[in-house]
């Protein structure tokens, strides 16, 4: 199961930075960031500002892993 995510600087041409799931949960536990669920992709993400710059980080968690396994199984049954 993946234990990582990618953090993009919004409106930047720079590549995303890799982040760990523990980094994300640490940031969330500090209070100003909450996890959002994207229904279409079935993935969680966080949005936040760092030094006045907008960031968005998509990551994997247990629910994401379950959804990926379920989707793969469904495709294999076709």
N, CA, C and O atoms as a Tinker XYZ file with bonds, in Angstrom:
   312  protein
     1  N      0.846000   -1.175000    0.000000    73     2
     2  CA     0.000000    0.000000    0.000000    64     1     3
     3  C      0.888000    1.233000    0.000000    63     2     4     5
     4  O      1.880000    1.295000    0.726000    81     3
     5  N      0.529000    2.204000   -0.810000    73     3     6
     6  CA     1.293000    3.449000   -0.870000    64     5     7
     7  C      1.175000    4.241000    0.420000    63     6     8     9
     8  O      0.114000    4.297000    1.041000    81     7
     9  N      2.265000    4.838000    0.801000    73     7    10
    10  CA     2.308000    5.651000    2.017000    64     9    11
    11  C      2.965000    6.983000    1.670000    63    10    12    13
    12  O      3.917000    7.411000    2.322000    81    11
    13  N      2.440000    7.626000    0.635000    73    11    14
    14  CA     3.076000    8.836000    0.140000    64    13    15
    15  C      2.057000    9.725000   -0.551000    63    14    16    17
    16  O      0.900000    9.350000   -0.743000    81    15
    17  N      2.517000   10.905000   -0.918000    73    15    18
    18  CA     1.686000   11.832000   -1.659000    64    17    19
    19  C      2.581000   12.762000   -2.463000    63    18    20    21
    20  O      3.808000   12.673000   -2.413000    81    19
    21  N      1.943000   13.648000   -3.197000    73    19    22
    22  CA     2.659000   14.639000   -3.985000    64    21    23
    23  C      2.077000   16.005000   -3.701000    63    22    24    25
    24  O      0.861000   16.197000   -3.712000    81    23
    25  N      2.961000   16.947000   -3.448000    73    23    26
    26  CA     2.594000   18.312000   -3.078000    64    25    27
    27  C      2.962000   19.250000   -4.218000    63    26    28    29
    28  O      4.139000   19.419000   -4.539000    81    27
    29  N      1.951000   19.856000   -4.826000    73    27    30
    30  CA     2.155000   20.800000   -5.917000    64    29    31
    31  C      1.992000   22.222000   -5.424000    63    30    32    33
    32  O      1.134000   22.506000   -4.588000    81    31
    33  N      2.818000   23.113000   -5.945000    73    31    34
    34  CA     2.611000   24.543000   -5.767000    64    33    35
    35  C      1.627000   24.949000   -6.861000    63    34    36    37
    36  O      1.896000   24.756000   -8.047000    81    35
    37  N      0.491000   25.511000   -6.460000    73    35    38
    38  CA    -0.568000   25.867000   -7.410000    64    37    39
    39  C     -0.037000   26.910000   -8.398000    63    38    40    41
    40  O      0.656000   27.850000   -8.009000    81    39
    41  N     -0.370000   26.733000   -9.680000    73    39    42
    42  CA     0.025000   27.622000  -10.783000    64    41    43
    43  C      1.535000   27.703000  -10.983000    63    42    44    45
    44  O      2.046000   28.725000  -11.441000    81    43
    45  N      2.239000   26.654000  -10.649000    73    43    46
    46  CA     3.681000   26.604000  -10.853000    64    45    47
    47  C      3.996000   25.563000  -11.922000    63    46    48    49
    48  O      3.259000   24.592000  -12.091000    81    47
    49  N      5.074000   25.771000  -12.625000    73    47    50
    50  CA     5.517000   24.783000  -13.612000    64    49    51
    51  C      6.507000   23.798000  -13.004000    63    50    52    53
    52  O      6.970000   22.883000  -13.684000    81    51
    53  N      6.829000   23.977000  -11.742000    73    51    54
    54  CA     7.759000   23.074000  -11.062000    64    53    55
    55  C      7.086000   21.741000  -10.775000    63    54    56    57
    56  O      5.877000   21.690000  -10.550000    81    55
    57  N      7.860000   20.664000  -10.780000    73    55    58
    58  CA     7.267000   19.355000  -10.454000    64    57    59
    59  C      6.853000   19.298000   -8.987000    63    58    60    61
    60  O      7.334000   20.065000   -8.153000    81    59
    61  N      5.962000   18.381000   -8.705000    73    59    62
    62  CA     5.500000   18.181000   -7.331000    64    61    63
    63  C      6.622000   17.608000   -6.485000    63    62    64    65
    64  O      7.545000   16.970000   -6.991000    81    63
    65  N      6.521000   17.852000   -5.180000    73    63    66
    66  CA     7.470000   17.265000   -4.240000    64    65    67
    67  C      6.820000   16.065000   -3.575000    63    66    68    69
    68  O      5.635000   16.097000   -3.243000    81    67
    69  N      7.588000   15.016000   -3.381000    73    67    70
    70  CA     7.087000   13.835000   -2.671000    64    69    71
    71  C      6.958000   14.156000   -1.190000    63    70    72    73
    72  O      7.810000   14.832000   -0.613000    81    71
    73  N      5.888000   13.665000   -0.583000    73    71    74
    74  CA     5.690000   13.824000    0.852000    64    73    75
    75  C      5.186000   12.498000    1.414000    63    74    76    77
    76  O      4.585000   11.697000    0.699000    81    75
    77  N      5.433000   12.281000    2.678000    73    75    78
    78  CA     4.986000   11.035000    3.301000    64    77    79
    79  C      3.595000   11.226000    3.917000    63    78    80    81
    80  O      3.169000   12.348000    4.192000    81    79
    81  N      2.917000   10.128000    4.122000    73    79    82
    82  CA     1.605000   10.169000    4.765000    64    81    83
    83  C      1.745000   10.744000    6.180000    63    82    84    85
    84  O      0.870000   11.482000    6.635000    81    83
    85  N      2.841000   10.411000    6.880000    73    83    86
    86  CA     3.007000   10.957000    8.232000    64    85    87
    87  C      3.203000   12.472000    8.202000    63    86    88    89
    88  O      2.768000   13.161000    9.125000    81    87
    89  N      3.851000   13.006000    7.159000    73    87    90
    90  CA     3.961000   14.463000    7.033000    64    89    91
    91  C      2.580000   15.091000    6.898000    63    90    92    93
    92  O      2.289000   16.119000    7.510000    81    91
    93  N      1.743000   14.465000    6.095000    73    91    94
    94  CA     0.389000   14.996000    5.882000    64    93    95
    95  C     -0.408000   14.957000    7.176000    63    94    96    97
    96  O     -1.032000   15.952000    7.545000    81    95
    97  N     -0.398000   13.831000    7.868000    73    95    98
    98  CA    -1.175000   13.739000    9.110000    64    97    99
    99  C     -0.634000   14.682000   10.170000    63    98   100   101
   100  O     -1.402000   15.193000   10.985000    81    99
   101  N      0.668000   14.922000   10.176000    73    99   102
   102  CA     1.238000   15.897000   11.120000    64   101   103
   103  C      0.716000   17.293000   10.816000    63   102   104   105
   104  O      0.324000   18.026000   11.724000    81   103
   105  N      0.711000   17.663000    9.533000    73   103   106
   106  CA     0.207000   18.978000    9.136000    64   105   107
   107  C     -1.269000   19.135000    9.494000    63   106   108   109
   108  O     -1.686000   20.185000    9.983000    81   107
   109  N     -2.051000   18.096000    9.250000    73   107   110
   110  CA    -3.484000   18.135000    9.549000    64   109   111
   111  C     -3.699000   18.272000   11.050000    63   110   112   113
   112  O     -4.579000   19.017000   11.481000    81   111
   113  N     -2.914000   17.568000   11.844000    73   111   114
   114  CA    -3.099000   17.606000   13.298000    64   113   115
   115  C     -2.752000   18.968000   13.890000    63   114   116   117
   116  O     -3.164000   19.271000   15.010000    81   115
   117  N     -1.997000   19.799000   13.155000    73   115   118
   118  CA    -1.680000   21.139000   13.652000    64   117   119
   119  C     -2.890000   22.064000   13.604000    63   118   120   121
   120  O     -2.916000   23.087000   14.287000    81   119
   121  N     -3.892000   21.710000   12.800000    73   119   122
   122  CA    -5.155000   22.409000   12.905000    64   121   123
   123  C     -5.707000   23.177000   11.738000    63   122   124   125
   124  O     -6.918000   23.121000   11.527000    81   123
   125  N     -4.925000   23.889000   10.965000    73   123   126
   126  CA    -5.480000   24.761000    9.930000    64   125   127
   127  C     -5.749000   24.065000    8.613000    63   126   128   129
   128  O     -6.248000   24.689000    7.677000    81   127
   129  N     -5.432000   22.790000    8.522000    73   127   130
   130  CA    -5.603000   22.037000    7.283000    64   129   131
   131  C     -6.570000   20.893000    7.534000    63   130   132   133
   132  O     -6.482000   20.212000    8.556000    81   131
   133  N     -7.491000   20.682000    6.607000    73   131   134
   134  CA    -8.381000   19.529000    6.729000    64   133   135
   135  C     -8.327000   18.714000    5.440000    63   134   136   137
   136  O     -8.074000   19.242000    4.356000    81   135
   137  N     -8.566000   17.444000    5.586000    73   135   138
   138  CA    -8.540000   16.533000    4.444000    64   137   139
   139  C     -9.860000   16.644000    3.692000    63   138   140   141
   140  O    -10.934000   16.635000    4.292000    81   139
   141  N     -9.762000   16.748000    2.372000    73   139   142
   142  CA   -10.927000   16.821000    1.500000    64   141   143
   143  C    -10.959000   15.555000    0.660000    63   142   144   145
   144  O     -9.915000   15.047000    0.252000    81   143
   145  N    -12.160000   15.045000    0.401000    73   143   146
   146  CA   -12.328000   13.834000   -0.397000    64   145   147
   147  C    -12.851000   14.218000   -1.772000    63   146   148   149
   148  O    -13.882000   14.881000   -1.885000    81   147
   149  N    -12.137000   13.799000   -2.828000    73   147   150
   150  CA   -12.573000   14.044000   -4.196000    64   149   151
   151  C    -13.384000   12.844000   -4.662000    63   150   152   153
   152  O    -12.841000   11.754000   -4.840000    81   151
   153  N    -14.674000   13.041000   -4.859000    73   151   154
   154  CA   -15.558000   11.925000   -5.215000    64   153   155
   155  C    -15.216000   11.305000   -6.565000    63   154   156   157
   156  O    -15.290000   10.088000   -6.731000    81   155
   157  N    -14.843000   12.140000   -7.526000    73   155   158
   158  CA   -14.589000   11.632000   -8.872000    64   157   159
   159  C    -13.366000   10.705000   -8.899000    63   158   160   161
   160  O    -13.426000    9.612000   -9.463000    81   159
   161  N    -12.271000   11.141000   -8.295000    73   159   162
   162  CA   -11.054000   10.325000   -8.336000    64   161   163
   163  C    -10.969000    9.324000   -7.189000    63   162   164   165
   164  O    -10.136000    8.418000   -7.201000    81   163
   165  N    -11.849000    9.499000   -6.191000    73   163   166
   166  CA   -11.834000    8.634000   -5.004000    64   165   167
   167  C    -10.505000    8.736000   -4.253000    63   166   168   169
   168  O     -9.971000    7.741000   -3.763000    81   167
   169  N     -9.983000    9.967000   -4.176000    73   167   170
   170  CA    -8.710000   10.218000   -3.506000    64   169   171
   171  C     -8.823000   11.408000   -2.567000    63   170   172   173
   172  O     -9.569000   12.351000   -2.832000    81   171
   173  N     -8.076000   11.357000   -1.466000    73   171   174
   174  CA    -8.043000   12.493000   -0.550000    64   173   175
   175  C     -6.951000   13.490000   -0.956000    63   174   176   177
   176  O     -5.976000   13.143000   -1.623000    81   175
   177  N     -7.156000   14.742000   -0.526000    73   175   178
   178  CA    -6.140000   15.767000   -0.759000    64   177   179
   179  C     -6.267000   16.846000    0.313000    63   178   180   181
   180  O     -7.273000   16.930000    1.018000    81   179
   181  N     -5.237000   17.659000    0.418000    73   179   182
   182  CA    -5.275000   18.822000    1.300000    64   181   183
   183  C     -4.887000   20.049000    0.486000    63   182   184   185
   184  O     -4.090000   19.960000   -0.448000    81   183
   185  N     -5.450000   21.175000    0.842000    73   183   186
   186  CA    -5.086000   22.467000    0.255000    64   185   187
   187  C     -4.635000   23.361000    1.397000    63   186   188   189
   188  O     -5.249000   23.385000    2.463000    81   187
   189  N     -3.567000   24.088000    1.165000    73   187   190
   190  CA    -3.051000   24.963000    2.217000    64   189   191
   191  C     -2.159000   26.045000    1.621000    63   190   192   193
   192  O     -1.788000   25.984000    0.449000    81   191
   193  N     -1.821000   27.027000    2.437000    73   191   194
   194  CA    -0.891000   28.078000    2.049000    64   193   195
   195  C      0.383000   27.921000    2.851000    63   194   196   197
   196  O      0.348000   27.646000    4.050000    81   195
   197  N      1.522000   28.100000    2.168000    73   195   198
   198  CA     2.819000   28.083000    2.833000    64   197   199
   199  C      3.578000   29.316000    2.351000    63   198   200   201
   200  O      3.836000   29.473000    1.158000    81   199
   201  N      3.922000   30.168000    3.275000    73   199   202
   202  CA     4.598000   31.428000    2.936000    64   201   203
   203  C      3.799000   32.230000    1.913000    63   202   204   205
   204  O      4.374000   32.849000    1.018000    81   203
   205  N      2.461000   32.217000    2.048000    73   203   206
   206  CA     1.585000   32.979000    1.164000    64   205   207
   207  C      1.343000   32.346000   -0.193000    63   206   208   209
   208  O      0.697000   32.953000   -1.047000    81   207
   209  N      1.849000   31.133000   -0.409000    73   207   210
   210  CA     1.710000   30.454000   -1.698000    64   209   211
   211  C      0.770000   29.257000   -1.535000    63   210   212   213
   212  O      0.909000   28.475000   -0.595000    81   211
   213  N     -0.194000   29.120000   -2.467000    73   211   214
   214  CA    -1.161000   28.019000   -2.421000    64   213   215
   215  C     -0.503000   26.703000   -2.822000    63   214   216   217
   216  O      0.286000   26.637000   -3.765000    81   215
   217  N     -0.854000   25.660000   -2.075000    73   215   218
   218  CA    -0.378000   24.301000   -2.351000    64   217   219
   219  C     -1.567000   23.355000   -2.348000    63   218   220   221
   220  O     -2.582000   23.613000   -1.701000    81   219
   221  N     -1.427000   22.257000   -3.078000    73   219   222
   222  CA    -2.398000   21.162000   -3.020000    64   221   223
   223  C     -1.592000   19.861000   -3.007000    63   222   224   225
   224  O     -0.659000   19.682000   -3.789000    81   223
   225  N     -1.969000   18.976000   -2.115000    73   223   226
   226  CA    -1.249000   17.701000   -1.987000    64   225   227
   227  C     -2.251000   16.561000   -2.059000    63   226   228   229
   228  O     -3.187000   16.489000   -1.262000    81   227
   229  N     -2.044000   15.678000   -3.016000    73   227   230
   230  CA    -2.849000   14.471000   -3.162000    64   229   231
   231  C     -2.058000   13.321000   -2.568000    63   230   232   233
   232  O     -0.835000   13.276000   -2.701000    81   231
   233  N     -2.742000   12.389000   -1.913000    73   231   234
   234  CA    -2.030000   11.306000   -1.245000    64   233   235
   235  C     -2.872000   10.045000   -1.192000    63   234   236   237
   236  O     -4.068000   10.058000   -1.486000    81   235
   237  N     -2.223000    8.961000   -0.813000    73   235   238
   238  CA    -2.891000    7.672000   -0.673000    64   237   239
   239  C     -3.113000    7.373000    0.805000    63   238   240   241
   240  O     -2.314000    7.751000    1.662000    81   239
   241  N     -4.215000    6.687000    1.081000    73   239   242
   242  CA    -4.505000    6.228000    2.442000    64   241   243
   243  C     -5.181000    4.863000    2.333000    63   242   244   245
   244  O     -5.291000    4.313000    1.237000    81   243
   245  N     -5.631000    4.319000    3.447000    73   243   246
   246  CA    -6.257000    3.003000    3.448000    64   245   247
   247  C     -7.491000    2.932000    2.565000    63   246   248   249
   248  O     -7.696000    1.937000    1.869000    81   247
   249  N     -8.312000    3.966000    2.581000    73   247   250
   250  CA    -9.520000    3.985000    1.756000    64   249   251
   251  C     -9.160000    4.022000    0.279000    63   250   252   253
   252  O     -9.785000    3.340000   -0.533000    81   251
   253  N     -8.167000    4.806000   -0.067000    73   251   254
   254  CA    -7.714000    4.884000   -1.455000    64   253   255
   255  C     -7.229000    3.523000   -1.930000    63   254   256   257
   256  O     -7.555000    3.082000   -3.032000    81   255
   257  N     -6.445000    2.863000   -1.084000    73   255   258
   258  CA    -5.940000    1.532000   -1.422000    64   257   259
   259  C     -7.101000    0.568000   -1.667000    63   258   260   261
   260  O     -7.088000   -0.172000   -2.651000    81   259
   261  N     -8.095000    0.567000   -0.793000    73   259   262
   262  CA    -9.264000   -0.291000   -0.944000    64   261   263
   263  C     -9.970000    0.005000   -2.276000    63   262   264   265
   264  O    -10.333000   -0.920000   -3.004000    81   263
   265  N    -10.162000    1.271000   -2.588000    73   263   266
   266  CA   -10.845000    1.651000   -3.828000    64   265   267
   267  C    -10.056000    1.216000   -5.060000    63   266   268   269
   268  O    -10.645000    0.807000   -6.061000    81   267
   269  N     -8.732000    1.302000   -4.993000    73   267   270
   270  CA    -7.913000    0.878000   -6.125000    64   269   271
   271  C     -8.002000   -0.629000   -6.330000    63   270   272   273
   272  O     -8.109000   -1.095000   -7.464000    81   271
   273  N     -7.958000   -1.387000   -5.251000    73   271   274
   274  CA    -8.081000   -2.847000   -5.351000    64   273   275
   275  C     -9.451000   -3.213000   -5.909000    63   274   276   277
   276  O     -9.562000   -4.073000   -6.784000    81   275
   277  N    -10.487000   -2.562000   -5.404000    73   275   278
   278  CA   -11.860000   -2.824000   -5.856000    64   277   279
   279  C    -12.009000   -2.514000   -7.352000    63   278   280   281
   280  O    -12.614000   -3.294000   -8.087000    81   279
   281  N    -11.463000   -1.388000   -7.800000    73   279   282
   282  CA   -11.559000   -1.000000   -9.211000    64   281   283
   283  C    -10.786000   -1.970000  -10.100000    63   282   284   285
   284  O    -11.248000   -2.330000  -11.183000    81   283
   285  N     -9.612000   -2.390000   -9.641000    73   283   286
   286  CA    -8.805000   -3.348000  -10.407000    64   285   287
   287  C     -9.534000   -4.676000  -10.539000    63   286   288   289
   288  O     -9.573000   -5.271000  -11.616000    81   287
   289  N    -10.105000   -5.127000   -9.448000    73   287   290
   290  CA   -10.843000   -6.393000   -9.468000    64   289   291
   291  C    -12.024000   -6.302000  -10.437000    63   290   292   293
   292  O    -12.292000   -7.244000  -11.182000    81   291
   293  N    -12.716000   -5.186000  -10.424000    73   291   294
   294  CA   -13.870000   -4.990000  -11.306000    64   293   295
   295  C    -13.433000   -5.033000  -12.775000    63   294   296   297
   296  O    -14.113000   -5.632000  -13.608000    81   295
   297  N    -12.294000   -4.395000  -13.090000    73   295   298
   298  CA   -11.798000   -4.400000  -14.473000    64   297   299
   299  C    -11.387000   -5.807000  -14.892000    63   298   300   301
   300  O    -11.585000   -6.194000  -16.044000    81   299
   301  N    -10.827000   -6.560000  -13.981000    73   299   302
   302  CA   -10.370000   -7.918000  -14.307000    64   301   303
   303  C    -11.540000   -8.867000  -14.540000    63   302   304   305
   304  O    -11.393000   -9.863000  -15.248000    81   303
   305  N    -12.694000   -8.571000  -13.957000    73   303   306
   306  CA   -13.866000   -9.418000  -14.115000    64   305   307
   307  C    -14.544000   -9.213000  -15.462000    63   306   308   309
   308  O    -15.372000  -10.031000  -15.863000    81   307
   309  N    -14.211000   -8.142000  -16.164000    73   307   310
   310  CA   -14.863000   -7.863000  -17.458000    64   309   311
   311  C    -14.307000   -8.734000  -18.551000    63   310   312
   312  O    -14.739000   -8.633000  -19.700000    81   311
